[in-house]
Amino acid sequence: MHATEIFARYAADFHRQPLPPEVIHHAKRAVIDWYASVFPGLAAAPVRQLEEVLADDLGCGRASLILGRPATARAAALINGTAAHAAEVDDSFREAMYHPGAATIAAALAAGQDAGASGIEFLRGVVLGYEVSTRIGVVMGRAHYKYWHSTGTIGSFGAAAAAGCLMSLDEAAFAHALATAATFTAGLQQAFRMDSMSKPLHAGRAAEAGVLAAQLAARGVTGSLDVLDGEIGLGQAMSSGPDWSQAGATLGQDFHITRLTFKNHIGCGHTFAAIDGALELKQRHGLEAGDIERVQVATYRPALDIACYTHPATANEARFSLAYVVATVLAHGSVRLAAYEPTRLADPGTRALMERMDLAVDPELDAAFPGQRAARVVIHTRDGRRLEHLQPNRKGDPEQALTDGELEGKFLELASPVIGSERAGALLARIWALDTSAALPAA
């Protein structure tokens, strides 16, 4: 069997199997985090421009944008998926080097609204999208991630699987939906190696691609079932010829959705171990920015390659500047939305601290990537002390998971400024009750 058929066979049986309570709980956590990510992204470019360009697809259809405007399923998936990735607050699955929520949940919500799905049907679609896509991401591996933005490429499969589940595709149609989604995969890392608005569009386009692939499969459009593992298929073209033989080996036994990383800071997740390590030293030793003579950060290679801006000039560049976020947490104690305001970006204390920072790759930490995201931080103080801390994981990783209360706090912090604290609290309650709800949540 080809990989597309293995996933499709699991999907056909998945409809008949009850979801374990733990999996339902983690699916609801993923949805809460997705909404937390969407709200700060609504006002960001290119979301506003997308709404203008897609005006003909808005005001009609059975799906809706986050704040309630009617939309076609494809337009809702594209716009909501883009918004979910725009503020760099969305979840990730470490081993796949991939942000699954942005595209997968955007597609599930759009397809679910279009189909009039119940809450538990929606959660089932979310779970299936995560389980299928993260396994494809794991197989494609680091060789894929070197050039491709996995949230755009692998996200298409999460969206297709979620939408296919909500549309009740049979086994054959589901396989063809995945096969067609494979031909839609896109998203180059070069697109965000200089200041641009392209990166969040990768997630939105992946959500739209998955919905479209499922819609086409429902109407009999076929794809090449060997498109993942064929001799010139996805694995050869966009990775290093990986082995697909075990791609579905743990389906239904090891639920990846229970091992997500939820961001505890705002910005590129590759910087978070360094942020956590710097914050630990700051708090443990009561450091102020003026106490610091020099900072050394050693971490894994992609953290330096992707969070590469040494002199960020814009908020977007600052989110991808390892030096900036570490200096910010040392100077101000946190890296939240305020870190990217113009006054904070120009803060002379932060900028001065950046000039006293050395960044390097640690071969041992790099060898442990992607299964571990670690950083070693050394601070030399003006009074002659050398302070060192190895941060083995990031706060928010499975080993240091956000509690339900911390996740709720993140949601309320990011949603309340947009829809008000009362509406945010009500939406949060509706998400926690999804498994018993006849309708999908609305903000």
C-alpha positions in Angstrom: 0.0 0.0 0.0 1.1 3.5 -0.7 1.3 6.0 2.2 -1.8 7.8 1.1 -3.7 4.5 1.3 -2.4 3.7 4.7 -3.6 7.0 6.1 -6.9 6.6 4.3 -7.5 3.2 5.7 -6.9 4.5 9.2 -9.3 7.4 8.5 -12.0 5.1 7.4 -11.8 3.1 10.7 -11.2 6.3 12.7 -14.9 7.3 12.2 -16.0 4.2 14.0 -13.6 4.3 17.0 -14.4 6.4 20.2 -11.9 9.1 21.0 -10.1 8.5 24.4 -11.0 11.2 26.9 -7.4 12.2 27.1 -7.3 12.8 23.4 -10.5 14.8 23.5 -9.0 17.0 26.2 -5.8 17.6 24.3 -7.8 18.4 21.1 -9.7 21.1 23.1 -6.4 22.5 24.3 -5.3 22.7 20.7 -8.4 24.6 19.7 -8.1 27.0 22.7 -4.5 27.7 21.6 -5.6 28.2 18.0 -8.1 30.8 19.0 -5.5 32.5 21.2 -3.3 32.7 18.1 -5.9 34.0 15.8 -7.1 37.1 17.7 -3.8 39.0 17.7 -3.3 38.0 14.0 -6.6 39.5 12.8 -5.2 43.0 12.5 -1.9 42.0 11.0 -0.8 42.1 7.4 -1.6 40.3 5.2 -4.9 39.4 6.8 -6.5 42.8 6.1 -5.3 42.6 2.5 -6.7 39.1 2.0 -10.1 40.2 3.1 -10.0 43.0 0.5 -8.9 40.7 -2.3 -11.4 38.0 -1.4 -14.3 40.4 -1.0 -16.4 38.4 -3.5 -16.1 35.3 -1.3 -17.3 37.1 1.8 -20.8 37.9 2.9 -21.9 34.5 1.5 -21.4 30.9 2.2 -22.0 28.7 5.3 -18.5 29.2 6.9 -17.4 32.3 8.6 -14.4 34.4 9.6 -13.5 34.6 13.3 -15.5 37.6 14.1 -18.6 36.2 12.4 -18.5 37.5 8.8 -20.0 34.8 6.5 -17.6 33.3 4.0 -17.1 30.4 1.6 -15.3 27.5 3.2 -12.2 28.0 1.1 -12.0 31.8 1.9 -12.6 31.2 5.6 -9.9 28.6 5.7 -7.4 30.9 3.9 -8.1 34.0 6.0 -8.4 32.3 9.3 -5.4 30.1 8.7 -3.3 33.1 7.8 -4.5 35.0 10.9 -3.6 32.0 13.1 0.0 32.1 12.0 0.5 35.9 11.6 1.4 36.8 15.2 3.7 33.8 15.7 1.9 32.4 18.7 0.6 29.1 17.3 1.4 25.6 18.4 4.0 23.2 17.1 4.8 19.5 16.9 8.5 19.3 17.6 9.5 16.1 15.8 7.8 17.3 12.6 9.3 20.8 12.7 5.8 22.0 12.0 3.0 24.3 13.3 0.0 22.0 12.8 -2.8 24.0 14.3 -2.9 27.1 12.0 -3.9 25.2 8.9 -5.5 22.1 10.3 -7.9 23.8 12.7 -8.7 26.6 10.2 -9.7 23.9 7.7 -11.6 21.8 10.2 -13.6 24.9 11.4 -14.4 26.0 7.8 -15.4 22.4 6.7 -17.3 21.8 9.9 -19.3 25.1 9.6 -20.0 24.3 6.0 -21.3 20.8 6.9 -23.2 21.8 10.1 -21.0 19.6 12.2 -21.3 19.0 15.9 -18.6 19.8 18.4 -17.3 16.3 18.7 -17.3 15.8 14.9 -15.2 19.0 14.7 -12.8 17.7 17.4 -12.5 14.4 15.5 -11.5 16.2 12.4 -8.9 18.2 14.3 -7.4 15.0 15.8 -7.2 13.2 12.5 -5.6 16.2 10.8 -2.9 16.4 13.4 -2.3 12.6 13.4 -1.9 12.3 9.6 0.1 15.5 9.0 2.6 15.2 11.9 3.5 11.7 10.7 4.1 13.0 7.2 6.2 15.8 8.7 8.3 13.4 10.7 9.0 11.2 7.7 10.0 14.2 5.5 12.4 15.2 8.3 15.2 17.8 8.6 16.2 17.5 5.0 12.8 18.9 4.1 12.9 21.6 6.7 16.2 22.9 5.3 14.5 24.6 2.4 10.7 24.3 2.9 8.4 25.9 5.5 6.7 22.8 6.8 3.7 24.7 8.0 2.9 25.5 4.4 3.8 22.1 2.9 2.9 19.6 5.6 0.0 21.8 6.7 -1.9 21.0 3.4 -2.1 17.4 4.6 -3.4 18.4 8.0 -6.1 20.5 6.4 -7.0 17.9 3.8 -7.3 15.2 6.5 -9.4 17.4 8.8 -11.7 18.6 6.0 -12.0 15.0 4.6 -13.1 13.8 8.0 -15.7 16.5 8.4 -17.0 15.8 4.9 -17.2 12.1 5.7 -15.1 11.0 2.7 -14.8 7.3 2.2 -11.5 5.5 2.2 -10.8 5.9 -1.5 -11.8 9.6 -1.6 -9.7 10.3 1.4 -6.6 8.9 -0.2 -7.3 11.0 -3.3 -7.7 14.1 -1.2 -4.3 13.6 0.4 -2.8 12.9 -3.1 -4.2 16.1 -4.5 -3.1 18.1 -1.5 0.4 16.9 -2.1 0.4 18.6 -5.4 -0.6 21.9 -3.7 2.1 21.9 -1.1 4.2 25.1 -1.1 6.1 27.5 1.2 9.8 28.3 1.0 11.9 29.3 4.0 13.6 31.9 1.8 10.3 33.7 1.9 11.0 34.9 5.4 14.7 35.3 5.4 14.1 38.9 4.6 11.3 41.1 5.8 8.1 40.1 4.1 4.4 39.3 4.6 4.6 35.8 3.0 5.1 33.5 6.0 1.5 33.6 7.4 0.2 33.1 3.9 1.8 29.7 3.9 -0.5 28.5 6.7 -3.6 30.1 5.1 -2.8 28.6 1.7 -2.3 25.2 3.2 -5.7 25.4 4.9 -7.3 26.4 1.7 -5.5 23.7 -0.3 -6.7 21.0 2.1 -10.3 22.1 1.9 -10.1 22.3 -1.9 -8.5 18.9 -2.2 -11.2 17.3 0.0 -13.9 19.1 -1.9 -12.5 17.9 -5.2 -12.1 14.3 -3.9 -15.7 14.3 -2.8 -16.7 15.0 -6.4 -14.6 12.2 -7.8 -11.4 14.0 -8.6 -8.5 11.5 -8.3 -4.8 12.0 -7.5 -1.7 10.0 -7.9 -1.7 7.6 -4.9 2.0 7.1 -5.0 2.7 10.9 -4.9 4.3 10.7 -1.4 6.5 7.6 -1.9 6.9 7.3 -5.6 10.2 7.5 -7.4 9.8 11.2 -8.2 7.2 11.9 -5.4 7.2 14.3 -2.5 9.8 12.4 -0.5 12.3 12.5 -3.4 11.5 16.0 -4.6 11.3 17.8 -1.2 13.4 15.6 1.1 16.2 13.0 0.9 14.2 10.0 -0.2 12.9 9.0 3.2 11.5 5.7 4.3 7.7 5.7 4.3 7.3 2.1 5.5 6.5 2.9 9.1 4.6 6.2 8.5 1.4 4.8 9.9 2.8 2.3 12.4 1.6 4.0 15.6 -1.7 5.5 14.3 -4.3 5.0 17.0 -1.8 4.1 19.6 0.4 7.1 20.0 -1.7 10.3 19.6 0.6 13.1 18.6 -1.9 15.7 19.6 -1.2 14.9 23.2 2.4 16.0 22.8 2.1 19.5 21.4 4.2 22.5 22.2 2.2 25.7 23.1 4.1 28.9 23.0 4.8 30.7 26.2 6.5 33.7 24.5 5.6 35.6 21.2 8.0 35.1 18.3 10.0 32.4 16.6 9.8 29.2 18.7 13.4 28.4 17.9 14.4 31.2 20.2 12.4 30.1 23.2 15.0 27.8 24.9 17.4 30.7 24.9 14.7 33.1 26.2 13.9 30.6 29.0 17.5 30.2 29.9 18.2 33.9 30.0 15.1 34.5 32.1 16.2 31.7 34.5 19.5 33.4 35.1 17.9 36.9 35.4 15.5 35.7 38.0 17.9 33.4 39.9 20.5 36.1 40.3 18.3 39.2 40.3 20.1 40.6 37.2 19.3 44.0 35.6 20.4 44.8 32.0 23.1 47.2 33.4 24.7 44.4 35.4 25.5 42.4 32.2 28.9 42.7 30.5 28.4 40.0 27.9 25.9 37.3 26.9 26.8 34.0 25.1 24.0 31.9 23.6 24.8 28.5 22.1 22.0 26.5 20.5 21.0 24.3 17.5 21.6 25.4 13.9 18.1 26.2 12.7 17.6 28.7 15.6 20.4 30.8 14.1 19.4 30.2 10.5 15.8 31.1 11.0 15.9 33.7 13.9 18.7 35.3 11.9 18.3 39.0 12.1 21.1 40.7 14.1 19.9 44.2 13.6 16.1 44.0 13.2 14.4 47.1 11.9 10.7 45.9 12.0 8.5 44.0 14.3 8.5 41.1 11.9 12.3 41.0 11.8 12.4 41.3 15.6 10.3 38.1 16.0 13.0 36.3 14.1 16.0 37.8 15.9 17.5 35.6 18.5 19.6 38.5 19.7 16.7 40.8 20.1 14.4 38.5 22.0 17.1 37.4 24.4 18.1 41.0 25.0 14.5 41.9 25.5 13.8 39.3 28.2 16.9 40.3 30.0 16.0 44.0 29.8 12.3 43.8 30.4 11.5 40.4 31.8 9.2 39.0 29.1 8.7 38.7 25.4 5.0 39.3 24.8 3.1 41.6 22.3 4.6 44.7 23.9 8.1 43.5 22.9 7.3 44.4 19.3 5.9 47.9 19.8 7.9 50.7 18.1 9.2 52.2 21.4 10.4 48.8 22.6 12.0 48.0 19.3 14.0 51.2 19.6 14.8 50.8 23.3 18.5 51.8 23.7 19.1 49.4 26.6 17.9 46.5 24.5 20.0 47.5 21.5 23.1 48.0 23.6 22.7 44.6 25.1 22.4 43.0 21.7 25.8 44.4 20.8 27.2 42.6 23.8 25.9 39.2 22.7 27.6 36.2 21.0 25.6 33.6 19.2 26.9 30.2 18.2 25.9 26.6 17.3 26.5 24.0 19.9 27.2 20.7 18.0 25.8 18.5 20.7 22.5 20.6 21.0 22.3 20.6 17.2 22.6 16.9 17.0 19.6 16.5 19.3 17.4 18.6 17.0 14.5 18.2 16.2 13.6 15.9 19.1 15.0 18.4 21.6 15.2 22.2 21.4 17.8 23.3 23.9 20.1 26.3 24.5 23.0 27.1 26.8 23.2 30.7 28.1 26.2 32.2 29.7 26.1 35.7 31.2 29.3 37.5 32.3 28.5 40.3 34.8 30.3 43.6 35.2 31.4 42.5 38.7 33.2 39.5 37.3 30.8 36.6 37.7 30.2 33.9 35.1 26.7 32.6 35.2 25.7 29.6 33.1 22.4 27.7 32.5 21.6 24.9 30.1 17.9 25.0 29.2 17.1 21.5 28.0 13.6 22.2 26.7 11.2 25.2 26.3 8.5 26.1 28.6 5.4 24.9 26.7 7.1 21.7 25.4 5.6 18.4 26.6 8.3 18.1 29.3 7.3 21.5 30.6 3.8 21.7 29.4 1.5 24.7 30.0 -1.2 23.8 32.5 -4.8 24.2 31.5 -4.8 27.3 33.7 -1.7 28.8 32.0 -3.3 28.0 28.6 -6.5 29.7 29.6 -4.4 32.7 30.7 -2.7 32.9 27.4 -6.1 32.7 25.6 -7.7 35.5 27.7 -4.6 37.7 27.4 -4.7 37.6 23.6 -8.5 37.3 23.0 -9.8 39.9 25.5 -8.3 43.0 23.8 -10.0 42.0 20.6 -13.5 40.8 21.7 -13.6 41.9 25.3 -13.1 39.9 28.5 -16.8 38.8 28.8 -17.0 37.4 25.2 -13.5 35.8 25.6 -14.6 34.0 28.8 -17.8 32.8 27.1 -15.9 31.5 24.1 -13.4 29.7 26.3 -16.3 27.9 28.1 -17.8 26.9 24.8 -14.5 25.4 23.6 -14.1 23.4 26.8 -17.7 22.0 26.2 -17.2 21.2 22.5 -17.5 17.4 23.0 -21.1 17.8 24.3 -22.1 20.7 22.0 -24.4 20.4 18.9 -22.8 23.5 17.4 -19.3 24.9 16.7 -17.9 27.8 18.8 -18.4 31.4 17.6 -16.6 34.4 18.9 
